[in-house]
Amino acid sequence: MALNDQLRTGSASPVARRNVIGAITLVFGADVAMGLTYPLLNLLLEARGVDERIIGLNAAMSPLGIIVMGVILPRLVARRSSAPIAWIAMACLAASILAMGLFTSLTAWFVIRFALGAAAGALFALSEAWLMHFTADEHRGRTTAIYTTVMATGFGAGTAILPFAGTEGMLPFVMGAVFIALGSLPLLLIRLDGSEFEADESDDKTGMTVFAWAAPLLLLGVLTMTLFDSVMLSFFPIYAVRQSLELSTAAWLLGAAVAGAALFQLPIGWLADRWSRRGVIWVATLGTCSLALAMPVVIKTWLAWPLAVALGSCAYALYSLALVAMGDRFKGPMLVAGSAAVAAMWGIGGIVGPPVTGWVFKVAGHESLPYVLAAPYVVFAVFLAISGGHLVRQGWRR
């Protein structure tokens, strides 16, 4: 019996469980790379006196690479086994980190950051596709929550390299490559039988376009969260300082939001499994809107701390729940296409969020940040109400 059939009948094998563990831990290395390179390269470019607009364009290369890989990956997986692609992507990721230290010209960093984003995008998409494929339906919420927690932890580990390694010389790049090499070890756990992403004879053409037609609200949910993520990480410290907070306090508040995203996904996933997928989506969406709009009232009080934790928890829950919905409704090549589309949403959010927010700040000032954070969730709530709370079109067959 193929692993997919075992899972659908509720008899997940030890091999399937190993694959789930491997998929969850594999993403750690990709997140370390992203968490390290975003602040490290931006700091180095700023120290060189590079124009802020150029720094922004350079930072956009990684999200652009994720988008391009999202288009290419389903075709690659359709022609080749997915495991070798993951090994190649991990090798490219480590090589990209080392290349950034060896080739320090701005032109080289444009190319290298694109390559790094493409490699990371492949790992994001493959790990999510494996996770959704090999996880039993009744455990998908909790398993996806653990995956999201590992993602947040990996990103935090990447940023934590800087205080130890500094920004000078090869040390931060070597440390990043070592973390990525260690992060490739979970690939040794993965055991595939070749049937995981096979298309049925009755399957129509698959790909990102087909997936987007089948699940537009699912992708909108991911985009909503990625916009929040990119804007919060980029502009919350500036907003908090403008509200007369110390820079250290602003940084710790942002850390509290990230901690909330990492620590509270498991109870959210448990609630999605035991109560209602749609109910938790509504709570997370409306909770994010309410908490973001409450920020100006509590930002200077002790309530800012629990608000930051709750805001991070609710905002990031939308991503976990979107993955759960994808695993519930799709399989085979459509699961790969969906994972690639989700990765592409990360790229689009990373490219669009900061510059649009910068334009809003010029018009309305930095005090508009809470409204910028809430706006995508308000839009998502409107479409969620129109769809009756379904992230996937009801007429789409499984």
C-alpha positions as CSV (number, residue, x, y, z in Angstrom):
1,M,0.0,0.0,0.0
2,A,1.4,3.4,-1.0
3,L,2.1,5.8,1.9
4,N,-0.5,8.1,0.6
5,D,-3.2,5.4,0.8
6,Q,-2.0,4.4,4.3
7,L,-2.5,8.0,5.5
8,R,-5.9,8.4,4.0
9,T,-7.1,5.3,5.7
10,G,-5.7,6.4,9.0
11,S,-2.9,3.9,9.2
12,A,0.2,6.1,9.0
13,S,3.4,4.0,8.8
14,P,6.6,4.6,10.8
15,V,8.1,5.7,7.5
16,A,5.4,8.3,7.0
17,R,6.1,9.6,10.5
18,R,9.8,9.9,9.8
19,N,9.0,11.8,6.6
20,V,6.8,14.2,8.6
21,I,9.7,14.7,11.1
22,G,12.1,15.2,8.3
23,A,9.9,17.7,6.5
24,I,9.4,19.8,9.7
25,T,13.0,20.0,10.6
26,L,14.3,20.5,7.0
27,V,12.8,24.0,6.8
28,F,15.1,25.1,9.7
29,G,18.1,25.5,7.4
30,A,16.3,27.7,4.9
31,D,15.0,30.0,7.6
32,V,18.4,30.3,9.1
33,A,19.7,31.5,5.7
34,M,16.9,34.1,5.3
35,G,17.1,35.2,8.9
36,L,20.9,35.8,8.6
37,T,21.2,37.4,5.2
38,Y,18.4,40.0,5.6
39,P,20.0,42.0,8.4
40,L,23.6,41.1,7.7
41,L,23.7,42.3,4.1
42,N,21.6,45.3,4.7
43,L,23.9,46.4,7.6
44,L,27.0,45.9,5.4
45,L,25.5,47.8,2.5
46,E,24.5,50.7,4.8
47,A,28.0,50.8,6.3
48,R,29.3,51.2,2.8
49,G,27.0,54.2,2.3
50,V,24.9,52.5,-0.4
51,D,21.6,54.4,-1.1
52,E,18.6,53.0,0.8
53,R,16.7,52.5,-2.4
54,I,19.5,50.2,-3.8
55,I,19.5,48.4,-0.5
56,G,15.8,47.8,-0.8
57,L,16.2,46.5,-4.4
58,N,19.0,44.2,-3.3
59,A,16.9,42.8,-0.5
60,A,14.1,42.2,-3.0
61,M,16.2,39.7,-4.9
62,S,15.6,36.9,-2.4
63,P,11.8,37.2,-2.6
64,L,12.0,37.4,-6.4
65,G,14.0,34.2,-6.4
66,I,11.3,32.6,-4.3
67,I,8.6,33.7,-6.8
68,V,10.6,32.4,-9.8
69,M,11.2,29.0,-8.1
70,G,7.5,28.8,-7.4
71,V,6.8,28.9,-11.1
72,I,9.5,26.4,-12.0
73,L,9.3,23.8,-9.2
74,P,6.1,22.0,-10.1
75,R,7.5,21.2,-13.5
76,L,10.8,20.0,-12.0
77,V,9.0,17.7,-9.6
78,A,6.8,16.4,-12.4
79,R,10.0,15.2,-14.2
80,R,12.2,14.2,-11.3
81,S,12.0,12.8,-7.8
82,S,11.6,15.5,-5.2
83,A,14.3,14.3,-2.8
84,P,17.3,15.0,-5.1
85,I,15.9,18.5,-5.8
86,A,15.9,19.2,-2.1
87,W,19.5,18.0,-1.8
88,I,20.6,20.3,-4.7
89,A,18.6,23.2,-3.2
90,M,20.3,22.8,0.2
91,A,23.8,22.7,-1.4
92,C,23.0,25.8,-3.4
93,L,21.8,27.5,-0.2
94,A,25.1,26.8,1.6
95,A,27.1,27.8,-1.4
96,S,25.2,31.1,-1.8
97,I,25.9,32.0,1.9
98,L,29.7,31.3,1.4
99,A,29.7,33.2,-2.0
100,M,28.3,36.3,-0.3
101,G,31.4,36.4,1.9
102,L,33.8,35.6,-0.9
103,F,32.3,38.0,-3.6
104,T,31.4,41.2,-1.8
105,S,30.6,43.5,-4.8
106,L,27.1,44.9,-4.9
107,T,26.5,43.4,-8.4
108,A,27.5,39.9,-7.2
109,W,25.1,40.2,-4.2
110,F,22.2,40.9,-6.5
111,V,22.8,37.6,-8.3
112,I,23.6,35.6,-5.2
113,R,20.6,36.8,-3.3
114,F,18.4,35.8,-6.2
115,A,20.0,32.3,-6.2
116,L,19.6,32.1,-2.4
117,G,15.9,33.0,-2.6
118,A,15.3,30.4,-5.3
119,A,17.0,27.7,-3.3
120,A,15.2,28.6,-0.1
121,G,11.9,28.7,-2.1
122,A,12.4,25.2,-3.3
123,L,13.0,24.0,0.3
124,F,10.0,25.8,1.6
125,A,7.7,24.4,-1.1
126,L,9.1,20.8,-0.9
127,S,9.0,20.6,2.9
128,E,5.4,21.9,3.0
129,A,4.3,19.5,0.3
130,W,5.9,16.5,2.1
131,L,4.4,17.6,5.4
132,M,0.9,18.0,4.0
133,H,1.1,14.7,2.0
134,F,2.4,12.5,4.9
135,T,0.4,13.9,7.7
136,A,-2.9,12.2,8.7
137,D,-5.9,14.4,8.4
138,E,-6.9,14.3,12.1
139,H,-3.4,15.5,13.1
140,R,-2.8,18.1,10.4
141,G,-3.6,21.2,12.5
142,R,-1.1,20.3,15.3
143,T,1.6,19.1,12.9
144,T,1.4,22.2,10.8
145,A,1.6,24.3,14.0
146,I,4.8,22.6,14.9
147,Y,6.2,23.3,11.4
148,T,5.3,27.0,11.8
149,T,7.1,27.1,15.1
150,V,10.2,25.6,13.6
151,M,10.1,28.2,10.8
152,A,10.0,31.0,13.3
153,T,12.7,29.4,15.4
154,G,15.0,29.0,12.4
155,F,14.5,32.7,11.4
156,G,15.3,33.7,14.9
157,A,18.4,31.5,14.9
158,G,19.6,33.2,11.8
159,T,19.4,36.7,13.3
160,A,21.0,35.4,16.5
161,I,24.2,34.5,14.6
162,L,25.1,38.2,14.2
163,P,25.7,39.1,17.9
164,F,28.1,36.1,18.1
165,A,29.8,36.4,14.7
166,G,29.6,40.1,14.1
167,T,29.4,41.5,10.6
168,E,33.1,41.6,9.6
169,G,35.0,39.0,7.6
170,M,33.9,35.4,6.7
171,L,32.8,34.2,10.1
172,P,29.1,35.1,9.9
173,F,28.9,33.5,6.4
174,V,30.7,30.4,7.5
175,M,28.5,30.0,10.6
176,G,25.5,30.4,8.4
177,A,26.7,27.7,6.0
178,V,27.4,25.3,8.9
179,F,23.9,25.8,10.2
180,I,22.5,25.1,6.7
181,A,24.7,22.0,6.4
182,L,23.4,20.7,9.7
183,G,19.9,21.6,8.5
184,S,20.3,19.2,5.6
185,L,20.6,16.2,7.8
186,P,16.8,15.7,8.1
187,L,16.9,14.8,4.4
188,L,18.4,11.5,5.5
189,L,15.1,10.7,7.3
190,I,13.0,11.2,4.1
191,R,11.9,7.9,2.5
192,L,9.9,8.2,-0.7
193,D,8.3,5.5,-2.7
194,G,7.8,7.5,-5.9
195,S,4.0,7.7,-5.6
196,E,3.8,10.8,-3.4
197,F,3.3,13.3,-6.2
198,E,2.1,11.1,-9.0
199,A,-0.8,12.4,-11.1
200,D,-3.8,10.2,-11.5
201,E,-4.8,9.3,-15.0
202,S,-8.0,11.3,-14.5
203,D,-6.1,14.4,-13.3
204,D,-6.4,17.5,-15.4
205,K,-3.5,19.8,-16.0
206,T,-2.0,21.0,-12.8
207,G,0.1,24.0,-11.9
208,M,0.1,27.3,-10.0
209,T,-2.5,28.8,-12.2
210,V,-4.9,25.9,-11.7
211,F,-4.3,26.0,-7.9
212,A,-4.9,29.7,-7.8
213,W,-8.3,29.2,-9.5
214,A,-9.1,26.4,-7.0
215,A,-8.0,28.2,-3.9
216,P,-7.7,31.9,-4.4
217,L,-8.8,32.7,-0.8
218,L,-6.2,30.4,0.6
219,L,-3.4,32.2,-1.3
220,L,-4.9,35.6,-0.3
221,G,-4.7,34.4,3.3
222,V,-1.0,33.5,2.9
223,L,-0.4,36.9,1.2
224,T,-2.2,38.7,4.0
225,M,0.1,37.1,6.6
226,T,3.3,37.7,4.6
227,L,2.4,41.4,4.2
228,F,2.0,41.6,7.9
229,D,5.3,39.8,8.5
230,S,7.3,42.0,6.1
231,V,5.8,45.3,7.4
232,M,6.0,44.3,11.1
233,L,9.6,43.3,10.9
234,S,10.6,46.3,8.8
235,F,8.7,49.2,10.5
236,F,7.5,48.3,14.0
237,P,10.7,49.3,15.7
238,I,10.5,52.7,13.9
239,Y,6.9,53.1,14.9
240,A,7.6,52.3,18.5
241,V,10.5,54.7,18.7
242,R,8.3,57.4,17.2
243,Q,5.9,56.7,20.1
244,S,8.7,57.6,22.5
245,L,9.8,54.1,23.4
246,E,13.5,53.2,23.8
247,L,15.0,51.3,20.8
248,S,15.7,48.3,23.1
249,T,12.1,48.2,24.2
250,A,10.9,48.4,20.7
251,A,13.2,45.5,19.7
252,W,12.0,43.4,22.7
253,L,8.3,44.1,21.8
254,L,9.0,42.9,18.3
255,G,10.7,39.8,19.8
256,A,7.6,39.2,21.9
257,A,5.4,39.2,18.7
258,V,7.8,36.7,17.1
259,A,7.8,34.6,20.2
260,G,4.0,34.6,20.2
261,A,4.1,33.4,16.6
262,A,6.4,30.6,17.5
263,L,5.0,29.4,20.9
264,F,1.3,29.6,20.4
265,Q,0.8,27.9,17.0
266,L,0.5,24.4,18.7
267,P,-2.5,25.3,20.8
268,I,-4.0,27.0,17.8
269,G,-3.4,23.9,15.7
270,W,-4.9,21.7,18.5
271,L,-8.0,23.9,18.5
272,A,-8.3,23.6,14.7
273,D,-8.2,19.8,15.0
274,R,-10.6,19.6,17.9
275,W,-13.0,22.4,17.3
276,S,-13.4,24.0,13.8
277,R,-11.0,25.0,11.0
278,R,-13.2,27.8,9.9
279,G,-13.9,29.0,13.5
280,V,-10.2,29.3,14.2
281,I,-9.6,31.2,10.9
282,W,-12.3,33.7,11.9
283,V,-10.9,34.1,15.4
284,A,-7.3,34.7,14.1
285,T,-8.5,37.1,11.4
286,L,-10.7,39.3,13.6
287,G,-8.2,39.0,16.4
288,T,-5.4,40.4,14.3
289,C,-7.6,43.3,13.1
290,S,-8.7,44.2,16.7
291,L,-5.2,43.9,18.3
292,A,-3.5,45.9,15.6
293,L,-6.1,48.7,15.9
294,A,-5.6,48.7,19.7
295,M,-1.9,49.3,19.4
296,P,-2.0,53.1,19.6
297,V,-4.0,52.9,22.8
298,V,-1.7,50.5,24.7
299,I,1.7,51.0,23.1
300,K,3.0,53.1,26.1
301,T,1.6,50.8,28.8
302,W,2.4,47.4,30.1
303,L,-0.5,46.0,28.0
304,A,1.8,46.4,25.0
305,W,3.6,43.2,26.0
306,P,0.6,40.8,26.0
307,L,-0.8,42.6,23.0
308,A,2.4,41.9,21.0
309,V,2.3,38.2,21.9
310,A,-1.3,37.9,21.0
311,L,-0.9,39.9,17.8
312,G,1.9,37.6,16.6
313,S,0.0,34.5,17.5
314,C,-3.2,35.6,15.6
315,A,-1.4,37.0,12.6
316,Y,0.8,34.0,12.0
317,A,-2.1,31.5,12.6
318,L,-3.5,32.4,9.3
319,Y,-0.5,30.9,7.6
320,S,-0.7,27.6,9.5
321,L,-4.5,27.3,8.8
322,A,-3.9,27.9,5.1
323,L,-1.5,25.0,5.0
324,V,-4.0,22.8,6.9
325,A,-6.7,23.7,4.3
326,M,-4.2,22.9,1.5
327,G,-3.4,19.5,3.0
328,D,-7.1,18.7,3.6
329,R,-8.2,19.4,0.0
330,F,-5.3,18.6,-2.3
331,K,-2.9,15.8,-3.1
332,G,-0.3,14.7,-5.7
333,P,0.9,17.3,-8.2
334,M,-1.6,19.8,-7.0
335,L,0.0,19.7,-3.5
336,V,3.3,20.6,-5.1
337,A,1.8,23.4,-7.1
338,G,0.0,24.7,-4.0
339,S,3.2,24.6,-1.9
340,A,5.0,26.5,-4.7
341,A,2.2,29.0,-4.9
342,V,2.4,29.5,-1.2
343,A,6.1,30.1,-1.4
344,A,5.5,32.6,-4.2
345,M,3.1,34.5,-1.9
346,W,6.0,34.9,0.6
347,G,8.0,36.4,-2.2
348,I,5.3,38.8,-3.3
349,G,4.6,39.9,0.3
350,G,8.3,40.5,0.9
351,I,8.5,42.7,-2.3
352,V,5.3,44.6,-2.0
353,G,4.8,45.2,1.7
354,P,7.8,47.4,2.7
355,P,7.7,49.9,-0.3
356,V,3.9,50.3,-0.1
357,T,4.1,50.9,3.6
358,G,6.9,53.4,3.0
359,W,4.7,55.3,0.6
360,V,1.8,55.3,3.1
361,F,4.1,56.6,5.8
362,K,5.1,59.5,3.5
363,V,1.4,60.4,3.1
364,A,0.0,59.6,6.5
365,G,3.0,59.4,8.8
366,H,4.5,56.6,10.8
367,E,1.6,56.6,13.3
368,S,-0.5,54.9,10.5
369,L,1.3,51.6,11.0
370,P,-1.5,49.9,13.0
371,Y,-3.9,50.6,10.2
372,V,-1.5,49.3,7.6
373,L,-1.1,46.1,9.6
374,A,-4.9,45.7,10.0
375,A,-5.9,46.6,6.5
376,P,-5.0,43.3,4.7
377,Y,-6.8,41.3,7.4
378,V,-9.9,43.5,7.0
379,V,-9.9,42.8,3.2
380,F,-9.4,39.1,3.9
381,A,-12.3,39.0,6.3
382,V,-14.6,40.5,3.7
383,F,-13.7,37.8,1.1
384,L,-13.9,35.2,3.8
385,A,-17.4,36.2,4.6
386,I,-18.3,36.1,0.9
387,S,-17.0,32.6,0.6
388,G,-18.8,31.4,3.7
389,G,-15.5,30.8,5.5
390,H,-14.1,28.4,2.9
391,L,-10.5,28.8,1.7
392,V,-10.9,26.4,-1.2
393,R,-13.7,26.5,-3.8
394,Q,-16.4,24.1,-2.7
395,G,-16.8,22.6,-6.2
396,W,-13.1,21.6,-6.3
397,R,-12.7,17.9,-6.1
398,R,-10.1,16.4,-3.7
